[in-house]
Amino acid sequence: MIVGKLIGSIWATRKYEELEGMKLMRVEILDEDKKGHHLICVDTISAGCGDRVLVTTGSAAYHFIKDEFGKNVPVDAVIVGIIDEDVAL
């Protein structure tokens, strides 16, 4: 999984039909090795701008959408959690 921060939403008036009703968000990656990179993610949990989030990518993202919503959608990144706090052990 990837740790990121929501920095904005994406509005697309023309898109693949199965994406209708799905909220697209721009996520800045916070992981050290990819810091500054961005992803466009489907938001499945109603996160808001400024939230730190957990993102899953690749086939895990595709299967998450397929299993949760029954849609066969070309998705590569999905927001699956909002980080409340980090706890160092």
Secondary structure, DSSP 8 states (H G I E B T S, - for coil): -EEEEEEEEE--SS--GGGTT-EEEEEEE-SGGGTT-EEEEEESS---TT-EEEEEETHHHHHHHHHHH-------EEEEEE-------
